[in-house]
Amino acid sequence: MLFFTQCFGAVLDLLHFRFHHCQAKRVFSSAGQLICVVNPTQNLKNGSSKCMVPVENSSQRTNQHLCHQPVCDPQLTSCTCPLYSCKWEGHLEVIVSHLTQTHTINVLHGTEIVFLATDMHLPAPVDWIITHSCLGHHFLLVLRKQEKYQGYPQFFATMMLIGTSAQAQNFNYKLELNRNRRRLTWESTPRSVLDCVDSVITDGDCLILNASVAKLFSDNGSLAIGIVITASKLCAVEPEN
C-alpha cells in the first residue's frame, strides 16, 4: 500500500505539472521558450526587510572597537531571498549558491522563458521566485502579492541582477502578459539585489497589477509572464560555469 501511495502521488504531481505547462503553451506559443511552473511560498518574514548592505559611520566603528566587537565587512551583503528573515551574509559571487542550496530556489537558463505562477488566489503576502541565468550573469525574478491597503491586494513583478548597480545598467528586461487578445508589457533596466526587493516595490519601479487586471490575464488561477533579457550596451559577457 505504501509503494502504491507513493507512486500514485508521483503520477498526480506529474499530471499537475503537465496541466500547468499546457496552460502556458496556450498563452505563449513561441517555439523554444522554456516554461517554468513556479509554486507560491508564503512570506515568512516578520517586520520590515533589512537586506541592504550594512553601512557604518565613524562613531559606530569607534563604539564597536571599544566594545571589542568585529567591524562588519562593507563588501558583504545579506541574504537577497525576500521570503525569509535569513541572517546569512556573504559576497555577491556566492549569493546564487546560497539561494539554491539553502532556500532551494530554482535556476533557469536562457534569455527567453515563461514564468508560470500558480495559485494566484492565495491570500497575501505570498511570493513566487526563480533565479534566471543568462548572458553570463544571474538574475532574481520576484512576483509578490501583498496588500497595499487592507482587502486590496496587488501583484508586483521585478527582475533584479545579482550584481552591482553599475553592472545592472548593462541589461534590459521585459515582462509580458498576453491573453484573450490583451497584451501588457513592462520594460526596464534591472535593479541590483543590493537595493533590496522591498525598496524596489516601495519605489514602484516594477510591474504593478491590481487584482482585477491580474484576473484578466490569469488562466484558472495561474499567471503566465513572458521574460526576455537583453544586453543594453556592448559589454564583456562572462562565460557561464
PyRosetta script that sets phi, psi and omega in degrees:
from pyrosetta import init, pose_from_sequence

init()
pose = pose_from_sequence("MLFFTQCFGAVLDLLHFRFHHCQAKRVFSSAGQLICVVNPTQNLKNGSSKCMVPVENSSQRTNQHLCHQPVCDPQLTSCTCPLYSCKWEGHLEVIVSHLTQTHTINVLHGTEIVFLATDMHLPAPVDWIITHSCLGHHFLLVLRKQEKYQGYPQFFATMMLIGTSAQAQNFNYKLELNRNRRRLTWESTPRSVLDCVDSVITDGDCLILNASVAKLFSDNGSLAIGIVITASKLCAVEPEN")
pose.set_psi(1, -40.5)
pose.set_omega(1, 179.6)
pose.set_phi(2, -62.6)
pose.set_psi(2, -43.6)
pose.set_omega(2, 178.9)
pose.set_phi(3, -62.6)
pose.set_psi(3, -43.5)
pose.set_omega(3, -179.7)
pose.set_phi(4, -63.3)
pose.set_psi(4, -41.9)
pose.set_omega(4, -179.5)
pose.set_phi(5, -63.1)
pose.set_psi(5, -43.2)
pose.set_omega(5, 180.0)
pose.set_phi(6, -65.1)
pose.set_psi(6, -43.1)
pose.set_omega(6, 179.6)
pose.set_phi(7, -65.5)
pose.set_psi(7, -41.4)
pose.set_omega(7, 179.8)
pose.set_phi(8, -63.8)
pose.set_psi(8, -39.3)
pose.set_omega(8, 177.9)
pose.set_phi(9, -64.3)
pose.set_psi(9, -39.5)
pose.set_omega(9, 179.5)
pose.set_phi(10, -65.4)
pose.set_psi(10, -38.8)
pose.set_omega(10, 178.6)
pose.set_phi(11, -65.1)
pose.set_psi(11, -41.9)
pose.set_omega(11, 178.3)
pose.set_phi(12, -61.8)
pose.set_psi(12, -42.1)
pose.set_omega(12, 177.8)
pose.set_phi(13, -61.2)
pose.set_psi(13, -41.5)
pose.set_omega(13, 179.8)
pose.set_phi(14, -64.6)
pose.set_psi(14, -43.3)
pose.set_omega(14, 178.7)
pose.set_phi(15, -65.0)
pose.set_psi(15, -38.0)
pose.set_omega(15, 178.7)
pose.set_phi(16, -63.1)
pose.set_psi(16, -44.7)
pose.set_omega(16, 179.2)
pose.set_phi(17, -64.0)
pose.set_psi(17, -42.3)
pose.set_omega(17, -179.0)
pose.set_phi(18, -64.4)
pose.set_psi(18, -37.6)
pose.set_omega(18, 179.9)
pose.set_phi(19, -62.5)
pose.set_psi(19, -48.1)
pose.set_omega(19, -180.0)
pose.set_phi(20, -67.8)
pose.set_psi(20, -33.3)
pose.set_omega(20, 178.2)
pose.set_phi(21, -63.7)
pose.set_psi(21, -42.3)
pose.set_omega(21, 178.9)
pose.set_phi(22, -67.0)
pose.set_psi(22, -33.1)
pose.set_omega(22, 176.1)
pose.set_phi(23, -60.0)
pose.set_psi(23, -45.8)
pose.set_omega(23, -179.1)
pose.set_phi(24, -67.2)
pose.set_psi(24, -36.0)
pose.set_omega(24, -179.9)
pose.set_phi(25, -63.2)
pose.set_psi(25, -33.0)
pose.set_omega(25, 178.4)
pose.set_phi(26, -68.0)
pose.set_psi(26, -29.8)
pose.set_omega(26, -178.0)
pose.set_phi(27, -87.6)
pose.set_psi(27, -46.6)
pose.set_omega(27, -179.1)
pose.set_phi(28, -116.3)
pose.set_psi(28, 102.6)
pose.set_omega(28, -175.0)
pose.set_phi(29, -98.2)
pose.set_psi(29, 5.9)
pose.set_omega(29, -178.6)
pose.set_phi(30, -63.9)
pose.set_psi(30, 130.4)
pose.set_omega(30, 179.7)
pose.set_phi(31, -69.8)
pose.set_psi(31, 144.2)
pose.set_omega(31, 175.4)
pose.set_phi(32, 89.5)
pose.set_psi(32, -6.1)
pose.set_omega(32, 178.8)
pose.set_phi(33, -83.6)
pose.set_psi(33, 130.5)
pose.set_omega(33, 178.4)
pose.set_phi(34, -81.2)
pose.set_psi(34, 129.5)
pose.set_omega(34, -180.0)
pose.set_phi(35, -104.2)
pose.set_psi(35, 123.6)
pose.set_omega(35, -179.2)
pose.set_phi(36, -115.7)
pose.set_psi(36, 119.3)
pose.set_omega(36, 176.3)
pose.set_phi(37, -85.3)
pose.set_psi(37, 119.7)
pose.set_omega(37, -175.7)
pose.set_phi(38, -115.0)
pose.set_psi(38, 119.7)
pose.set_omega(38, 178.6)
pose.set_phi(39, -85.7)
pose.set_psi(39, 149.7)
pose.set_omega(39, -177.8)
pose.set_phi(40, -76.0)
pose.set_psi(40, 155.9)
pose.set_omega(40, 174.5)
pose.set_phi(41, -131.4)
pose.set_psi(41, 128.1)
pose.set_omega(41, 179.4)
pose.set_phi(42, -65.1)
pose.set_psi(42, 135.3)
pose.set_omega(42, 179.8)
pose.set_phi(43, -71.4)
pose.set_psi(43, 118.9)
pose.set_omega(43, -174.3)
pose.set_phi(44, -99.4)
pose.set_psi(44, 5.5)
pose.set_omega(44, -177.3)
pose.set_phi(45, -77.6)
pose.set_psi(45, 144.5)
pose.set_omega(45, 176.4)
pose.set_phi(46, -114.1)
pose.set_psi(46, 129.5)
pose.set_omega(46, 179.1)
pose.set_phi(47, 79.2)
pose.set_psi(47, -169.5)
pose.set_omega(47, -177.0)
pose.set_phi(48, -75.8)
pose.set_psi(48, 155.5)
pose.set_omega(48, -179.6)
pose.set_phi(49, -78.3)
pose.set_psi(49, 145.8)
pose.set_omega(49, 178.0)
pose.set_phi(50, -130.7)
pose.set_psi(50, 55.8)
pose.set_omega(50, -173.3)
pose.set_phi(51, -104.0)
pose.set_psi(51, 18.3)
pose.set_omega(51, 177.6)
pose.set_phi(52, -83.7)
pose.set_psi(52, 159.6)
pose.set_omega(52, 178.3)
pose.set_phi(53, -63.8)
pose.set_psi(53, 131.7)
pose.set_omega(53, -178.9)
pose.set_phi(54, -62.7)
pose.set_psi(54, 133.7)
pose.set_omega(54, 177.5)
pose.set_phi(55, -124.3)
pose.set_psi(55, 131.8)
pose.set_omega(55, -177.7)
pose.set_phi(56, -123.4)
pose.set_psi(56, 143.8)
pose.set_omega(56, 172.7)
pose.set_phi(57, -96.9)
pose.set_psi(57, 177.0)
pose.set_omega(57, -173.9)
pose.set_phi(58, -64.7)
pose.set_psi(58, -36.0)
pose.set_omega(58, -179.4)
pose.set_phi(59, -66.7)
pose.set_psi(59, -36.3)
pose.set_omega(59, 177.9)
pose.set_phi(60, -64.6)
pose.set_psi(60, -41.9)
pose.set_omega(60, 179.0)
pose.set_phi(61, -62.5)
pose.set_psi(61, -39.3)
pose.set_omega(61, -178.9)
pose.set_phi(62, -66.2)
pose.set_psi(62, -45.4)
pose.set_omega(62, -179.7)
pose.set_phi(63, -63.1)
pose.set_psi(63, -39.8)
pose.set_omega(63, 179.3)
pose.set_phi(64, -66.7)
pose.set_psi(64, -35.8)
pose.set_omega(64, -179.8)
pose.set_phi(65, -67.0)
pose.set_psi(65, -40.9)
pose.set_omega(65, -179.9)
pose.set_phi(66, -66.8)
pose.set_psi(66, -30.6)
pose.set_omega(66, -179.8)
pose.set_phi(67, -88.4)
pose.set_psi(67, 3.1)
pose.set_omega(67, 179.6)
pose.set_phi(68, 60.7)
pose.set_psi(68, 36.1)
pose.set_omega(68, 176.1)
pose.set_phi(69, -103.5)
pose.set_psi(69, 143.5)
pose.set_omega(69, -179.4)
pose.set_phi(70, -68.3)
pose.set_psi(70, 143.3)
pose.set_omega(70, 177.2)
pose.set_phi(71, -80.4)
pose.set_psi(71, 135.5)
pose.set_omega(71, -179.1)
pose.set_phi(72, -64.7)
pose.set_psi(72, 140.7)
pose.set_omega(72, 176.8)
pose.set_phi(73, -72.6)
pose.set_psi(73, 119.2)
pose.set_omega(73, -177.6)
pose.set_phi(74, -66.6)
pose.set_psi(74, -13.1)
pose.set_omega(74, 179.4)
pose.set_phi(75, -86.5)
pose.set_psi(75, -5.5)
pose.set_omega(75, 179.2)
pose.set_phi(76, -87.6)
pose.set_psi(76, 146.4)
pose.set_omega(76, 174.5)
pose.set_phi(77, -127.0)
pose.set_psi(77, 152.1)
pose.set_omega(77, 179.3)
pose.set_phi(78, -78.4)
pose.set_psi(78, 173.1)
pose.set_omega(78, -178.7)
pose.set_phi(79, -58.5)
pose.set_psi(79, 133.2)
pose.set_omega(79, -177.0)
pose.set_phi(80, -91.6)
pose.set_psi(80, -1.5)
pose.set_omega(80, 179.9)
pose.set_phi(81, -73.9)
pose.set_psi(81, 118.1)
pose.set_omega(81, -174.7)
pose.set_phi(82, -76.7)
pose.set_psi(82, -2.8)
pose.set_omega(82, -173.6)
pose.set_phi(83, -82.8)
pose.set_psi(83, -28.7)
pose.set_omega(83, -169.0)
pose.set_phi(84, -126.9)
pose.set_psi(84, 156.2)
pose.set_omega(84, 171.9)
pose.set_phi(85, -87.1)
pose.set_psi(85, 71.2)
pose.set_omega(85, -175.9)
pose.set_phi(86, -88.5)
pose.set_psi(86, 130.0)
pose.set_omega(86, -177.1)
pose.set_phi(87, -92.2)
pose.set_psi(87, 7.7)
pose.set_omega(87, -179.8)
pose.set_phi(88, -64.4)
pose.set_psi(88, 144.0)
pose.set_omega(88, 173.0)
pose.set_phi(89, -134.7)
pose.set_psi(89, 143.8)
pose.set_omega(89, 179.6)
pose.set_phi(90, -169.1)
pose.set_psi(90, 179.9)
pose.set_omega(90, 179.3)
pose.set_phi(91, -82.0)
pose.set_psi(91, 158.2)
pose.set_omega(91, -176.6)
pose.set_phi(92, -55.5)
pose.set_psi(92, -37.9)
pose.set_omega(92, -174.4)
pose.set_phi(93, -69.6)
pose.set_psi(93, -11.6)
pose.set_omega(93, 179.6)
pose.set_phi(94, -113.0)
pose.set_psi(94, 6.1)
pose.set_omega(94, 180.0)
pose.set_phi(95, -63.2)
pose.set_psi(95, -42.3)
pose.set_omega(95, -178.2)
pose.set_phi(96, -60.1)
pose.set_psi(96, -43.5)
pose.set_omega(96, 178.6)
pose.set_phi(97, -61.6)
pose.set_psi(97, -39.8)
pose.set_omega(97, 178.4)
pose.set_phi(98, -64.6)
pose.set_psi(98, -43.9)
pose.set_omega(98, -178.6)
pose.set_phi(99, -63.7)
pose.set_psi(99, -43.3)
pose.set_omega(99, -176.2)
pose.set_phi(100, -75.5)
pose.set_psi(100, -36.3)
pose.set_omega(100, -175.4)
pose.set_phi(101, -86.8)
pose.set_psi(101, -41.0)
pose.set_omega(101, -176.3)
pose.set_phi(102, -87.7)
pose.set_psi(102, -42.4)
pose.set_omega(102, -175.7)
pose.set_phi(103, -106.2)
pose.set_psi(103, 3.7)
pose.set_omega(103, 177.7)
pose.set_phi(104, 49.7)
pose.set_psi(104, 43.0)
pose.set_omega(104, 175.1)
pose.set_phi(105, -79.6)
pose.set_psi(105, 129.9)
pose.set_omega(105, -178.1)
pose.set_phi(106, -72.5)
pose.set_psi(106, 149.9)
pose.set_omega(106, 176.4)
pose.set_phi(107, -115.8)
pose.set_psi(107, 123.9)
pose.set_omega(107, 176.8)
pose.set_phi(108, -108.4)
pose.set_psi(108, 152.1)
pose.set_omega(108, -179.1)
pose.set_phi(109, -120.4)
pose.set_psi(109, 139.8)
pose.set_omega(109, 178.6)
pose.set_phi(110, 126.7)
pose.set_psi(110, 149.2)
pose.set_omega(110, -177.8)
pose.set_phi(111, -79.7)
pose.set_psi(111, -19.5)
pose.set_omega(111, 179.8)
pose.set_phi(112, -129.0)
pose.set_psi(112, 121.1)
pose.set_omega(112, 179.0)
pose.set_phi(113, -140.0)
pose.set_psi(113, 167.0)
pose.set_omega(113, 173.2)
pose.set_phi(114, -116.8)
pose.set_psi(114, 122.2)
pose.set_omega(114, -178.6)
pose.set_phi(115, -97.3)
pose.set_psi(115, 109.5)
pose.set_omega(115, -176.8)
pose.set_phi(116, -106.7)
pose.set_psi(116, 102.9)
pose.set_omega(116, -179.7)
pose.set_phi(117, -88.6)
pose.set_psi(117, 125.7)
pose.set_omega(117, -177.9)
pose.set_phi(118, -97.6)
pose.set_psi(118, 164.3)
pose.set_omega(118, 173.1)
pose.set_phi(119, 55.1)
pose.set_psi(119, 53.0)
pose.set_omega(119, -178.6)
pose.set_phi(120, -67.6)
pose.set_psi(120, -14.5)
pose.set_omega(120, -176.6)
pose.set_phi(121, -78.7)
pose.set_psi(121, -10.9)
pose.set_omega(121, -176.5)
pose.set_phi(122, -60.0)
pose.set_psi(122, 146.1)
pose.set_omega(122, -179.0)
pose.set_phi(123, -68.7)
pose.set_psi(123, 147.0)
pose.set_omega(123, 178.5)
pose.set_phi(124, -73.8)
pose.set_psi(124, 153.2)
pose.set_omega(124, 2.1)
pose.set_phi(125, -89.8)
pose.set_psi(125, 144.2)
pose.set_omega(125, 178.6)
pose.set_phi(126, -151.6)
pose.set_psi(126, 146.2)
pose.set_omega(126, -177.2)
pose.set_phi(127, -126.5)
pose.set_psi(127, 150.4)
pose.set_omega(127, 169.7)
pose.set_phi(128, -122.9)
pose.set_psi(128, 125.6)
pose.set_omega(128, -171.3)
pose.set_phi(129, -137.8)
pose.set_psi(129, 138.7)
pose.set_omega(129, 168.3)
pose.set_phi(130, -141.3)
pose.set_psi(130, 161.6)
pose.set_omega(130, 171.1)
pose.set_phi(131, -106.7)
pose.set_psi(131, 132.4)
pose.set_omega(131, -174.6)
pose.set_phi(132, -114.9)
pose.set_psi(132, 121.8)
pose.set_omega(132, -178.7)
pose.set_phi(133, -109.0)
pose.set_psi(133, 119.7)
pose.set_omega(133, 176.1)
pose.set_phi(134, -165.3)
pose.set_psi(134, 159.9)
pose.set_omega(134, 177.7)
pose.set_phi(135, 53.0)
pose.set_psi(135, 32.0)
pose.set_omega(135, 175.7)
pose.set_phi(136, 79.2)
pose.set_psi(136, 8.9)
pose.set_omega(136, -178.6)
pose.set_phi(137, -137.3)
pose.set_psi(137, 168.8)
pose.set_omega(137, 176.9)
pose.set_phi(138, -115.1)
pose.set_psi(138, 141.1)
pose.set_omega(138, 179.5)
pose.set_phi(139, -124.4)
pose.set_psi(139, 150.6)
pose.set_omega(139, 177.5)
pose.set_phi(140, -111.7)
pose.set_psi(140, 117.1)
pose.set_omega(140, 177.6)
pose.set_phi(141, -100.7)
pose.set_psi(141, 125.0)
pose.set_omega(141, -178.5)
pose.set_phi(142, -125.1)
pose.set_psi(142, 125.3)
pose.set_omega(142, 169.5)
pose.set_phi(143, -113.4)
pose.set_psi(143, 122.5)
pose.set_omega(143, -176.4)
pose.set_phi(144, -123.8)
pose.set_psi(144, 139.2)
pose.set_omega(144, 171.8)
pose.set_phi(145, -111.7)
pose.set_psi(145, 120.2)
pose.set_omega(145, 177.8)
pose.set_phi(146, -148.9)
pose.set_psi(146, 160.1)
pose.set_omega(146, -178.1)
pose.set_phi(147, -92.1)
pose.set_psi(147, 120.5)
pose.set_omega(147, 173.2)
pose.set_phi(148, -74.1)
pose.set_psi(148, -41.4)
pose.set_omega(148, 171.1)
pose.set_phi(149, -128.9)
pose.set_psi(149, 156.1)
pose.set_omega(149, -177.3)
pose.set_phi(150, -59.5)
pose.set_psi(150, 124.4)
pose.set_omega(150, 179.2)
pose.set_phi(151, 87.4)
pose.set_psi(151, 0.4)
pose.set_omega(151, -179.6)
pose.set_phi(152, -126.2)
pose.set_psi(152, 82.0)
pose.set_omega(152, -178.8)
pose.set_phi(153, -74.2)
pose.set_psi(153, 150.6)
pose.set_omega(153, 175.1)
pose.set_phi(154, -132.1)
pose.set_psi(154, 158.2)
pose.set_omega(154, 177.3)
pose.set_phi(155, -113.0)
pose.set_psi(155, 134.8)
pose.set_omega(155, -179.3)
pose.set_phi(156, -125.3)
pose.set_psi(156, 126.7)
pose.set_omega(156, 180.0)
pose.set_phi(157, -125.5)
pose.set_psi(157, 131.1)
pose.set_omega(157, 179.7)
pose.set_phi(158, -147.9)
pose.set_psi(158, 154.0)
pose.set_omega(158, 175.8)
pose.set_phi(159, -116.1)
pose.set_psi(159, 127.7)
pose.set_omega(159, -177.6)
pose.set_phi(160, -124.3)
pose.set_psi(160, 138.7)
pose.set_omega(160, 178.0)
pose.set_phi(161, -82.7)
pose.set_psi(161, 133.1)
pose.set_omega(161, 173.0)
pose.set_phi(162, -83.3)
pose.set_psi(162, 79.8)
pose.set_omega(162, -175.7)
pose.set_phi(163, -177.7)
pose.set_psi(163, -167.3)
pose.set_omega(163, -176.9)
pose.set_phi(164, -84.8)
pose.set_psi(164, 167.5)
pose.set_omega(164, 177.9)
pose.set_phi(165, -63.8)
pose.set_psi(165, -36.4)
pose.set_omega(165, 178.7)
pose.set_phi(166, -64.1)
pose.set_psi(166, -40.5)
pose.set_omega(166, 178.0)
pose.set_phi(167, -67.4)
pose.set_psi(167, -36.1)
pose.set_omega(167, -178.8)
pose.set_phi(168, -62.6)
pose.set_psi(168, -28.4)
pose.set_omega(168, -179.6)
pose.set_phi(169, -67.0)
pose.set_psi(169, -13.1)
pose.set_omega(169, -179.5)
pose.set_phi(170, -83.0)
pose.set_psi(170, -0.9)
pose.set_omega(170, -172.8)
pose.set_phi(171, -131.6)
pose.set_psi(171, 157.4)
pose.set_omega(171, 170.1)
pose.set_phi(172, -127.2)
pose.set_psi(172, 150.5)
pose.set_omega(172, 174.3)
pose.set_phi(173, -134.5)
pose.set_psi(173, 152.5)
pose.set_omega(173, 179.4)
pose.set_phi(174, -130.9)
pose.set_psi(174, 130.5)
pose.set_omega(174, 174.0)
pose.set_phi(175, -111.9)
pose.set_psi(175, 129.3)
pose.set_omega(175, -176.0)
pose.set_phi(176, -132.0)
pose.set_psi(176, 131.6)
pose.set_omega(176, 172.2)
pose.set_phi(177, -110.6)
pose.set_psi(177, 134.2)
pose.set_omega(177, -173.2)
pose.set_phi(178, -147.4)
pose.set_psi(178, 111.2)
pose.set_omega(178, 179.3)
pose.set_phi(179, -162.8)
pose.set_psi(179, 143.0)
pose.set_omega(179, 176.4)
pose.set_phi(180, 51.2)
pose.set_psi(180, 47.8)
pose.set_omega(180, 176.9)
pose.set_phi(181, 62.3)
pose.set_psi(181, 25.7)
pose.set_omega(181, 174.1)
pose.set_phi(182, -119.4)
pose.set_psi(182, 144.3)
pose.set_omega(182, 179.1)
pose.set_phi(183, -139.1)
pose.set_psi(183, 132.0)
pose.set_omega(183, 177.9)
pose.set_phi(184, -132.5)
pose.set_psi(184, 126.0)
pose.set_omega(184, -174.6)
pose.set_phi(185, -128.0)
pose.set_psi(185, 138.0)
pose.set_omega(185, 173.3)
pose.set_phi(186, -123.4)
pose.set_psi(186, 126.1)
pose.set_omega(186, 177.7)
pose.set_phi(187, -125.2)
pose.set_psi(187, 136.8)
pose.set_omega(187, -177.6)
pose.set_phi(188, -165.2)
pose.set_psi(188, 172.8)
pose.set_omega(188, 170.5)
pose.set_phi(189, -88.8)
pose.set_psi(189, 132.9)
pose.set_omega(189, -179.4)
pose.set_phi(190, -65.3)
pose.set_psi(190, 149.8)
pose.set_omega(190, 172.8)
pose.set_phi(191, -90.6)
pose.set_psi(191, 158.7)
pose.set_omega(191, 176.2)
pose.set_phi(192, -77.7)
pose.set_psi(192, 148.2)
pose.set_omega(192, 176.6)
pose.set_phi(193, -64.1)
pose.set_psi(193, -17.7)
pose.set_omega(193, 177.1)
pose.set_phi(194, -65.8)
pose.set_psi(194, -20.0)
pose.set_omega(194, 179.9)
pose.set_phi(195, -77.0)
pose.set_psi(195, -21.1)
pose.set_omega(195, 180.0)
pose.set_phi(196, 80.2)
pose.set_psi(196, 134.2)
pose.set_omega(196, -178.2)
pose.set_phi(197, -60.4)
pose.set_psi(197, -41.6)
pose.set_omega(197, -178.9)
pose.set_phi(198, -60.2)
pose.set_psi(198, -37.5)
pose.set_omega(198, 179.6)
pose.set_phi(199, -67.7)
pose.set_psi(199, -40.0)
pose.set_omega(199, 179.1)
pose.set_phi(200, -62.2)
pose.set_psi(200, -43.6)
pose.set_omega(200, -179.9)
pose.set_phi(201, -67.3)
pose.set_psi(201, -41.2)
pose.set_omega(201, 178.3)
pose.set_phi(202, -62.1)
pose.set_psi(202, -39.5)
pose.set_omega(202, 179.0)
pose.set_phi(203, -72.3)
pose.set_psi(203, -16.0)
pose.set_omega(203, -177.2)
pose.set_phi(204, 74.1)
pose.set_psi(204, 19.2)
pose.set_omega(204, -178.2)
pose.set_phi(205, -89.6)
pose.set_psi(205, 61.7)
pose.set_omega(205, -176.6)
pose.set_phi(206, -166.2)
pose.set_psi(206, 174.7)
pose.set_omega(206, 174.9)
pose.set_phi(207, -75.6)
pose.set_psi(207, 125.2)
pose.set_omega(207, -177.4)
pose.set_phi(208, -121.4)
pose.set_psi(208, 126.9)
pose.set_omega(208, 178.9)
pose.set_phi(209, -125.8)
pose.set_psi(209, 133.4)
pose.set_omega(209, 170.0)
pose.set_phi(210, -82.9)
pose.set_psi(210, 172.8)
pose.set_omega(210, -172.7)
pose.set_phi(211, -62.3)
pose.set_psi(211, -37.4)
pose.set_omega(211, -177.9)
pose.set_phi(212, -69.0)
pose.set_psi(212, -40.1)
pose.set_omega(212, 178.3)
pose.set_phi(213, -67.9)
pose.set_psi(213, -42.4)
pose.set_omega(213, 178.3)
pose.set_phi(214, -59.7)
pose.set_psi(214, -36.0)
pose.set_omega(214, 179.6)
pose.set_phi(215, -67.4)
pose.set_psi(215, -34.0)
pose.set_omega(215, 179.1)
pose.set_phi(216, -62.6)
pose.set_psi(216, -33.4)
pose.set_omega(216, -176.2)
pose.set_phi(217, -99.0)
pose.set_psi(217, -4.5)
pose.set_omega(217, -179.0)
pose.set_phi(218, -88.0)
pose.set_psi(218, 160.4)
pose.set_omega(218, -179.6)
pose.set_phi(219, -135.0)
pose.set_psi(219, 107.0)
pose.set_omega(219, -178.9)
pose.set_phi(220, 54.3)
pose.set_psi(220, 43.1)
pose.set_omega(220, 175.8)
pose.set_phi(221, 83.6)
pose.set_psi(221, 6.9)
pose.set_omega(221, 178.8)
pose.set_phi(222, -119.8)
pose.set_psi(222, 144.5)
pose.set_omega(222, -178.7)
pose.set_phi(223, -120.9)
pose.set_psi(223, 119.3)
pose.set_omega(223, -179.9)
pose.set_phi(224, -97.1)
pose.set_psi(224, 126.8)
pose.set_omega(224, 179.9)
pose.set_phi(225, -122.5)
pose.set_psi(225, 118.0)
pose.set_omega(225, 174.7)
pose.set_phi(226, -79.1)
pose.set_psi(226, 136.6)
pose.set_omega(226, -176.1)
pose.set_phi(227, -125.0)
pose.set_psi(227, 129.8)
pose.set_omega(227, 175.8)
pose.set_phi(228, -131.7)
pose.set_psi(228, 130.1)
pose.set_omega(228, 177.4)
pose.set_phi(229, -119.2)
pose.set_psi(229, 132.2)
pose.set_omega(229, 179.6)
pose.set_phi(230, -132.5)
pose.set_psi(230, 158.1)
pose.set_omega(230, 173.9)
pose.set_phi(231, -84.2)
pose.set_psi(231, 127.7)
pose.set_omega(231, -175.3)
pose.set_phi(232, -85.2)
pose.set_psi(232, -16.1)
pose.set_omega(232, 179.7)
pose.set_phi(233, -150.9)
pose.set_psi(233, 165.0)
pose.set_omega(233, 179.2)
pose.set_phi(234, -69.7)
pose.set_psi(234, 113.1)
pose.set_omega(234, -179.7)
pose.set_phi(235, -141.9)
pose.set_psi(235, 157.6)
pose.set_omega(235, -179.5)
pose.set_phi(236, -72.4)
pose.set_psi(236, 119.1)
pose.set_omega(236, 178.9)
pose.set_phi(237, -98.6)
pose.set_psi(237, 119.9)
pose.set_omega(237, -177.5)
pose.set_phi(238, -78.5)
pose.set_psi(238, 142.2)
pose.set_omega(238, 178.6)
pose.set_phi(239, -66.3)
pose.set_psi(239, 144.0)
pose.set_omega(239, 178.2)
pose.set_phi(240, -76.2)
pose.set_psi(240, 148.8)
pose.set_omega(240, 178.8)
pose.set_phi(241, -75.9)
pose.dump_pdb("model.pdb")
